[in-house]
């Protein structure tokens, strides 16, 4: 089976991506290749951070890989938290604190429009490629649902009445920003039969 590295150790992201990419391609994490480095994410764009992570893994391990970065972009907050979504309330990557800060920032505002945007950077056979996925929706004022992660419990995608955390992984994996970007990635990967088995 062909194998490629996903530059993450986020179990939720791994599950989402492995569900979508399953045809003859094995997705392994950073831990699977014994990479425990704190990979820098210093760019001010999603594209820059995704590529930075992918390049780091390629340069330090030699493996072809892909990496993603995702941001929640809120219209009334001029696109914030955006590239800082995971660290919106500080460097601890505390989802609950991030949501608290977001809801406080939106208190009293009528415009709750928001979108999730994912960018995946792929390094494969010497090429650098990008894939984007976007889902539009809005922010609600209270947490709802138990599934998902990050801001899922306060985000309702357009066309639905439930949050990502209420809809469940099956539906989310069909409609989400990461699902859209990952399907584009998968379409590209399945065209290659020379991804080398690594592990």
Secondary structure, DSSP 8 states (H G I E B T S, - for coil): -EEEEES---HHHHHHHHHH--SSEEEE-TGGGT---------SSHHHHHHHHHHHHHHHH---EEEEEEEEEEGGGTT-EETTGGGTT-TT--HHHHHHHHHHHHTT-S--EEEEEEEEEEEETTEEEEEEEEEEEEE-SS---SSS-TTGGGEEETT-SSBHHHH-HHHHHHHSHHHHHHHHHHHHHTT-S------
